[in-house]
Amino acid sequence: MRFGITGTYSSGKTLTSLVVSHLLALPRTEARTMREILPEAAPGKALEEVTSAQLIQMIVTRHTERVLHEHLKSPDFVSDGCSLQEWIYGSVRVKYGVNPNQSINMAQSESVAKTDELAYFEQIMFELGNLFKRHVKQSFDLLAHLPNELPLAKDGHRPVNEKFRSASDDLLKETFDELGIKYVIVGGSMEKRVERIVDIVGRKPVISVSEAIVRAQDEYNNLVL
């Protein structure tokens, strides 16, 4: 089964995917984080300082890495996210600005002024969205979507906020519905999440949930997020 775990920022995708990988003996696919790609795409810059062109480069890099890893691990894998999230990351930055923290006091229904740069960026994201949507629809059998139940991590390098996260989550679920992609919303504690995932995947665990969580947490602690 080609199984994805989706959600927005700080929803717990990475840790949950690690637990499921250990619990069900499924290979795990991923892509480097924006933080890891940033030094190559925009040396010396923070994420809130990148241009729209540099942001496009980073989005395409993540998508490319996802496609490669999904191909190598098929036909059975658990994925930490999916390419729709890269598209949504860029699309919501069209609405709230390339640095969305500059519009943090704006109402969620409002948008920043559409500069020439943002207008062109919007066209690019629309066309990339068509590509990413086709890929995800063809590449996954089932998705588990994690709601925004956990606090937004204040890690100092991601220019996101609760308004940005909420808008991203709404757009992600709307896109699943638009594409007819089968997904199940999975919330609660880590134990409840993975028990629900076991039910919907229909695969027998190879270790206990508690042992899978311990192994995943050890691995998670060594990741660059």
PLY file of the C-alpha trace (Angstrom):
ply
format ascii 1.0
element vertex 225
property float x
property float y
property float z
element edge 224
property int vertex1
property int vertex2
end_header
0.00 0.00 0.00
1.19 3.50 -0.90
0.15 5.31 2.24
0.68 8.99 3.05
0.45 10.94 6.30
-0.54 14.53 5.63
-1.08 17.64 7.70
0.29 21.14 8.01
3.05 22.59 10.18
3.56 21.01 13.62
0.74 18.51 13.10
3.05 15.59 13.90
3.56 14.11 10.40
7.21 13.24 10.78
7.00 11.51 14.15
3.77 9.73 13.19
5.29 8.46 9.94
8.32 7.17 11.85
6.10 5.32 14.32
4.01 3.77 11.53
7.15 2.77 9.64
8.50 0.87 12.66
5.12 -0.51 13.69
4.13 -1.91 10.30
7.61 -2.51 8.81
6.85 -0.11 5.96
9.65 1.75 4.18
9.36 5.49 4.87
9.66 8.11 2.15
10.45 11.76 2.72
12.14 14.81 1.24
14.62 17.20 2.75
13.09 20.04 4.71
13.02 23.60 3.41
15.56 24.40 6.09
17.95 21.81 4.63
17.40 22.95 1.03
17.68 26.67 1.87
21.52 26.93 1.89
21.64 25.55 -1.67
18.74 27.62 -3.04
19.45 30.92 -1.29
22.85 30.91 0.45
22.99 33.20 3.47
19.26 33.89 3.55
16.53 33.01 6.06
13.26 31.57 4.74
11.42 34.85 5.20
14.04 36.58 3.01
13.85 34.38 -0.10
12.46 35.69 -3.36
9.52 34.03 -5.06
11.91 32.58 -7.68
14.07 31.01 -4.96
10.97 29.68 -3.25
9.88 28.01 -6.50
13.28 26.35 -6.74
12.89 24.96 -3.20
9.34 23.74 -3.86
10.39 21.92 -7.05
13.40 20.42 -5.24
11.19 18.94 -2.52
8.71 17.60 -5.07
11.50 15.99 -7.10
12.94 14.29 -4.03
9.51 13.00 -3.03
8.89 11.54 -6.50
12.26 9.79 -6.49
11.84 8.28 -3.02
8.25 7.18 -3.69
9.38 5.44 -6.88
12.25 3.68 -5.13
10.09 2.45 -2.23
6.97 1.43 -4.21
4.72 -0.50 -4.05
4.61 -0.33 -0.23
5.59 2.74 1.76
4.49 5.31 4.31
5.19 8.87 3.27
5.93 11.86 5.50
3.61 14.29 3.70
2.99 14.63 -0.02
3.75 17.03 -2.86
0.47 18.88 -2.42
1.96 20.42 0.69
4.76 22.10 -1.28
2.19 23.56 -3.68
0.02 24.76 -0.80
3.02 26.28 0.96
3.64 28.44 -2.10
-0.03 29.12 -2.85
-0.80 30.41 0.63
2.27 32.63 0.46
0.66 34.24 -2.58
-2.30 35.14 -0.36
-0.36 36.37 2.66
2.90 37.47 1.03
6.25 35.80 0.44
6.95 36.55 4.12
3.55 35.80 5.71
4.62 37.08 9.13
4.53 40.61 7.70
0.75 40.23 7.26
0.10 38.47 10.56
-2.43 41.11 11.68
-4.49 40.79 8.50
-7.83 38.95 8.68
-7.77 35.39 7.31
-10.24 36.36 4.60
-7.99 39.19 3.34
-5.04 39.04 0.94
-1.95 41.19 0.54
-1.72 43.60 -2.38
-0.96 41.70 -5.61
2.39 43.04 -6.82
3.71 42.08 -10.26
6.02 39.58 -8.58
3.18 37.99 -6.61
0.93 37.89 -9.67
3.57 36.00 -11.66
4.31 33.76 -8.66
0.59 32.97 -8.48
0.56 31.85 -12.14
3.56 29.60 -11.57
1.99 28.04 -8.46
-1.27 27.43 -10.34
0.54 25.48 -13.07
2.74 23.59 -10.59
-0.46 22.75 -8.72
-1.79 20.95 -11.77
1.37 18.84 -11.92
1.48 18.10 -8.19
-2.21 17.21 -8.09
-1.81 14.70 -10.91
1.18 13.15 -9.20
-0.46 12.73 -5.79
-3.70 11.36 -7.27
-1.73 8.73 -9.19
0.78 7.90 -6.45
-1.21 7.21 -3.27
-3.80 4.62 -2.33
-4.83 6.23 0.96
-3.98 9.25 3.10
-4.25 9.80 6.85
-4.68 13.51 7.57
-3.57 14.92 10.93
-5.59 17.90 12.18
-4.01 20.98 13.76
-4.28 19.74 17.35
-0.70 20.43 18.46
0.87 23.84 19.22
2.67 25.50 16.32
6.40 25.03 16.94
8.23 28.32 17.43
11.45 27.10 15.85
12.61 30.50 14.64
13.16 29.54 10.99
9.73 28.87 9.45
7.80 32.07 8.63
4.40 30.57 9.42
1.69 31.43 11.95
-1.69 30.06 13.04
-3.57 31.93 10.31
-1.20 30.56 7.66
-1.46 27.06 9.12
-5.27 27.14 9.22
-5.54 28.38 5.64
-3.09 25.69 4.50
-5.07 22.95 6.25
-8.33 24.12 4.69
-6.82 24.21 1.19
-5.26 20.77 1.62
-8.56 19.12 2.53
-10.42 21.02 -0.20
-7.89 19.67 -2.71
-8.32 16.08 -1.51
-12.07 16.48 -2.06
-11.55 18.12 -5.47
-9.37 15.21 -6.62
-11.49 12.48 -5.04
-8.50 11.22 -3.03
-9.41 8.84 -0.23
-8.34 10.25 3.13
-9.20 9.74 6.79
-8.75 12.39 9.49
-6.75 10.84 12.34
-6.38 12.74 15.62
-5.78 12.22 19.32
-2.72 10.93 21.14
0.05 9.17 19.25
-1.27 5.84 20.49
-4.77 6.62 19.21
-3.41 7.88 15.90
-1.40 4.79 15.09
-4.08 2.39 16.33
-6.52 4.07 13.94
-3.96 3.91 11.13
-3.43 0.19 11.73
-7.19 -0.28 11.36
-7.47 1.60 8.08
-4.29 0.19 6.53
-5.17 -3.38 7.50
-1.57 -4.45 8.04
-0.44 -6.49 11.07
2.02 -4.73 13.43
5.43 -6.34 13.78
6.17 -4.77 17.20
4.10 -3.16 19.94
2.88 0.42 19.65
4.93 1.43 22.70
8.14 0.01 21.22
7.45 1.66 17.86
7.01 5.02 19.60
10.28 4.63 21.52
12.22 3.75 18.34
10.58 6.55 16.38
11.29 9.14 19.07
14.97 8.18 19.16
15.16 8.55 15.39
13.18 11.80 15.43
15.55 13.36 17.95
18.38 13.06 15.42
16.53 14.68 12.52
17.01 18.24 11.26
13.50 19.73 11.13
0 1
1 2
2 3
3 4
4 5
5 6
6 7
7 8
8 9
9 10
10 11
11 12
12 13
13 14
14 15
15 16
16 17
17 18
18 19
19 20
20 21
21 22
22 23
23 24
24 25
25 26
26 27
27 28
28 29
29 30
30 31
31 32
32 33
33 34
34 35
35 36
36 37
37 38
38 39
39 40
40 41
41 42
42 43
43 44
44 45
45 46
46 47
47 48
48 49
49 50
50 51
51 52
52 53
53 54
54 55
55 56
56 57
57 58
58 59
59 60
60 61
61 62
62 63
63 64
64 65
65 66
66 67
67 68
68 69
69 70
70 71
71 72
72 73
73 74
74 75
75 76
76 77
77 78
78 79
79 80
80 81
81 82
82 83
83 84
84 85
85 86
86 87
87 88
88 89
89 90
90 91
91 92
92 93
93 94
94 95
95 96
96 97
97 98
98 99
99 100
100 101
101 102
102 103
103 104
104 105
105 106
106 107
107 108
108 109
109 110
110 111
111 112
112 113
113 114
114 115
115 116
116 117
117 118
118 119
119 120
120 121
121 122
122 123
123 124
124 125
125 126
126 127
127 128
128 129
129 130
130 131
131 132
132 133
133 134
134 135
135 136
136 137
137 138
138 139
139 140
140 141
141 142
142 143
143 144
144 145
145 146
146 147
147 148
148 149
149 150
150 151
151 152
152 153
153 154
154 155
155 156
156 157
157 158
158 159
159 160
160 161
161 162
162 163
163 164
164 165
165 166
166 167
167 168
168 169
169 170
170 171
171 172
172 173
173 174
174 175
175 176
176 177
177 178
178 179
179 180
180 181
181 182
182 183
183 184
184 185
185 186
186 187
187 188
188 189
189 190
190 191
191 192
192 193
193 194
194 195
195 196
196 197
197 198
198 199
199 200
200 201
201 202
202 203
203 204
204 205
205 206
206 207
207 208
208 209
209 210
210 211
211 212
212 213
213 214
214 215
215 216
216 217
217 218
218 219
219 220
220 221
221 222
222 223
223 224
